[in-house]
Amino acid sequence: MEVLKIATAGSVDDGKSTLIGRLLYDTQSLTSDKLEAIEKSSKQKGYDYLDFSLATDGLVAEREQGITIDVAHIYFSTAKKSYIIADTPGHVEYTRNMVTGASTSQVSIILIDARKGVIEQTYRHFFINNLLRVKDVIVAVNKMDLVDYSEEVYNKIKEDFQALNEKSSYKEQNVSYIPLSALTGDNVVETLGKMPWYTGQTILQHLEGLESKDIYDNGKARFPVQTVIRPKTEEYHDFRGYAGKLYGNNIKVGDAVTVLPSLTKSKVRNIHFFDKQFSEASVGSSITLELENDINVTRGDMIVKSDELPRIEKDITTTVCWMDSKKLFAGAKYYIQHNTNRVLAKIDSVKNVIATDYSGAIPATQLSINEIGEVTIKLSKALYFDSHNDNKSNGAFILIDASTNTTAGVGFIK
């Protein structure tokens, strides 16, 4: 079954957790003990409705304050798809959490309180989705029940967000608008008829209708090698395969390929998926490639089509979201993890801090936690990469603190 990864974003009390809880409830994905706990807690608080936010807020502090602090991953399925939702916090001090949650997501739901409209944090949420090149964005105008289901209010918010969308450089992004009430469930899974002026899809209908080919950006085929398969059994005595996940585009049997960094050339002999063979593998597939000639390939290498070579350089200009309490500054050394390849790196310069409200960049010499800025980096050996705009997977990396082994930042190559 197809798996769709979704990230949510919104300001305090915009209703992210309630929306997810409502999705779980209306798709009958809540366990009986969880539903019983929600009913009991809602009754104790004196609510005359079920507080679905309790379905996702797992930390004690989250339940006490009624806000989301950490990234929670929620799983549910329908007859058509399986879903993984990253419920991310919207506060500026949790920018790193938001980036973490959205980094692997294919769709993003940005919630807006119908009473407040587009606010500063909405700019930040949309900026991060642009930065991470999330292809499909749903603008969910929530709490329509508190503005008497006004079409005028909805249209004003839609107009304001479209003005914000004009500032985006990611023109391939699909932005959809859905008015809803997560509390009552209107336009979440079903249409309750409170907004007859809206004739579009519900949240679930939109998600169900998305196809994988619509979600992935088309680029050049990139196959980072995760491991070498050598069974050495009687049946597969001489078998040598290279396992990994295919990014960017499809690859076929017979394609001329080049192995990086050695620049050795070969052709694809077979494509394996567990115990089956295919003539072509689609983007996003986890497969094993078998090449025609016996060449030296190891973890960290990358297999690409011979007529689609990436850039191979030791100096890179990047946009970095900083996640560590220790500041980032010129001269600092880290490891760069780029796909399956790990390289020692030295920060050459920090040029600026980028404002997430699209107001521009401010000159700076260091990055503090949750800040995003332009950073130049020198590498101990060349990376084989594309710009993040050209190939989302092959243009991203993480910075690892060698002394603590923690993920200190995430970067996007220009």
CORMO-V249146 format. One record per residue. N is the residue number from 1. SS is DSSP state (@ for helix, = for strand, . for the rest). BURIAL is + if it has 9 or more other C-alpha atoms within 8 Angstrom, else -. Layout:
BEGIN
{{N:SS:BURIAL} {N:SS:BURIAL}}
END
This chain:
BEGIN
{{1:.:-} {2:.:-} {3:=:-} {4:=:+} {5:=:+} {6:=:+} {7:=:+} {8:=:+} {9:=:+} {10:.:+} {11:.:+} {12:.:-} {13:.:-} {14:.:+} {15:.:+} {16:@:+} {17:@:+} {18:@:+} {19:@:+} {20:@:+} {21:@:+} {22:@:+} {23:@:+} {24:@:+} {25:@:+} {26:@:+} {27:.:+} {28:.:-} {29:.:+} {30:.:-} {31:.:-} {32:@:-} {33:@:-} {34:@:+} {35:@:+} {36:@:-} {37:@:-} {38:@:+} {39:@:+} {40:@:-} {41:@:+} {42:@:+} {43:@:+} {44:@:-} {45:.:-} {46:.:-} {47:.:+} {48:.:-} {49:.:-} {50:.:-} {51:.:+} {52:@:+} {53:@:+} {54:@:+} {55:@:+} {56:.:+} {57:.:+} {58:.:+} {59:.:-} {60:@:-} {61:@:-} {62:@:+} {63:@:+} {64:@:-} {65:@:-} {66:.:-} {67:.:+} {68:.:+} {69:.:-} {70:.:-} {71:.:+} {72:=:+} {73:=:-} {74:=:+} {75:=:-} {76:=:+} {77:=:+} {78:.:-} {79:.:-} {80:.:-} {81:.:+} {82:=:+} {83:=:+} {84:=:+} {85:=:+} {86:=:+} {87:=:+} {88:.:+} {89:.:+} {90:.:+} {91:.:+} {92:@:-} {93:@:-} {94:@:+} {95:@:+} {96:@:+} {97:@:+} {98:@:+} {99:@:+} {100:@:-} {101:@:+} {102:@:+} {103:.:-} {104:.:-} {105:.:+} {106:.:+} {107:=:+} {108:=:+} {109:=:+} {110:=:+} {111:=:+} {112:=:+} {113:=:+} {114:.:+} {115:.:-} {116:.:-} {117:.:-} {118:.:+} {119:.:-} {120:@:-} {121:@:+} {122:@:+} {123:@:+} {124:@:+} {125:@:+} {126:@:+} {127:@:+} {128:@:+} {129:@:+} {130:@:+} {131:@:-} {132:.:+} {133:.:+} {134:.:+} {135:.:+} {136:=:+} {137:=:+} {138:=:+} {139:=:+} {140:=:+} {141:=:+} {142:=:+} {143:.:+} {144:@:+} {145:@:-} {146:@:-} {147:@:+} {148:.:-} {149:.:+} {150:.:-} {151:@:-} {152:@:-} {153:@:+} {154:@:+} {155:@:-} {156:@:-} {157:@:+} {158:@:+} {159:@:-} {160:@:+} {161:@:+} {162:@:-} {163:@:-} {164:@:+} {165:@:-} {166:.:-} {167:.:-} {168:.:+} {169:.:-} {170:.:-} {171:.:-} {172:.:-} {173:.:+} {174:=:-} {175:=:-} {176:=:-} {177:=:+} {178:=:+} {179:=:+} {180:.:+} {181:=:+} {182:.:+} {183:.:+} {184:.:-} {185:.:+} {186:=:+} {187:.:+} {188:.:+} {189:.:+} {190:=:-} {191:.:+} {192:.:-} {193:.:-} {194:.:-} {195:.:-} {196:.:-} {197:.:-} {198:.:-} {199:.:-} {200:.:-} {201:.:+} {202:.:+} {203:@:+} {204:@:+} {205:@:+} {206:@:+} {207:@:-} {208:@:-} {209:@:-} {210:.:-} {211:.:-} {212:@:-} {213:@:-} {214:@:-} {215:@:+} {216:.:+} {217:.:+} {218:.:-} {219:.:-} {220:.:+} {221:.:+} {222:=:+} {223:=:+} {224:=:+} {225:=:+} {226:=:+} {227:=:+} {228:=:+} {229:=:+} {230:.:-} {231:.:-} {232:.:-} {233:.:-} {234:.:-} {235:.:-} {236:.:-} {237:.:-} {238:.:-} {239:.:+} {240:.:+} {241:=:+} {242:=:+} {243:=:+} {244:=:+} {245:=:+} {246:=:+} {247:=:+} {248:.:+} {249:.:+} {250:.:+} {251:=:+} {252:=:+} {253:.:+} {254:.:-} {255:.:+} {256:=:+} {257:=:+} {258:=:+} {259:=:+} {260:=:+} {261:.:-} {262:.:-} {263:.:-} {264:=:-} {265:=:+} {266:=:+} {267:=:+} {268:=:+} {269:=:+} {270:=:+} {271:=:+} {272:=:+} {273:=:+} {274:.:-} {275:.:-} {276:=:-} {277:=:-} {278:=:+} {279:.:-} {280:=:+} {281:=:+} {282:.:+} {283:.:+} {284:.:-} {285:.:+} {286:=:+} {287:=:+} {288:=:+} {289:=:+} {290:=:+} {291:=:+} {292:.:-} {293:.:-} {294:.:-} {295:.:-} {296:.:-} {297:.:-} {298:.:+} {299:.:+} {300:.:+} {301:.:+} {302:=:+} {303:=:+} {304:=:+} {305:=:+} {306:.:+} {307:.:-} {308:.:-} {309:.:-} {310:.:-} {311:=:-} {312:=:-} {313:=:-} {314:=:+} {315:=:+} {316:=:+} {317:=:+} {318:=:+} {319:=:+} {320:=:+} {321:=:+} {322:=:+} {323:.:+} {324:.:+} {325:.:-} {326:.:-} {327:.:+} {328:=:+} {329:=:+} {330:.:+} {331:.:-} {332:.:-} {333:=:+} {334:=:+} {335:=:+} {336:=:+} {337:=:+} {338:=:+} {339:.:+} {340:.:+} {341:=:+} {342:=:+} {343:=:+} {344:=:+} {345:=:+} {346:=:+} {347:=:+} {348:=:+} {349:=:+} {350:=:+} {351:=:+} {352:=:+} {353:=:+} {354:=:+} {355:.:+} {356:.:+} {357:.:+} {358:.:-} {359:.:-} {360:.:-} {361:=:+} {362:=:-} {363:=:-} {364:.:+} {365:.:+} {366:=:+} {367:=:+} {368:.:+} {369:.:+} {370:.:+} {371:.:+} {372:=:+} {373:=:+} {374:=:+} {375:=:+} {376:=:+} {377:=:+} {378:=:+} {379:=:+} {380:=:-} {381:=:-} {382:=:+} {383:=:+} {384:=:+} {385:=:+} {386:.:+} {387:.:+} {388:.:+} {389:.:-} {390:.:-} {391:.:+} {392:.:+} {393:.:+} {394:.:+} {395:.:+} {396:=:+} {397:=:+} {398:=:+} {399:=:+} {400:=:+} {401:.:+} {402:.:+} {403:.:-} {404:.:-} {405:.:-} {406:.:-} {407:=:+} {408:=:+} {409:=:+} {410:=:+} {411:=:+} {412:=:+} {413:=:+} {414:.:+}}
END
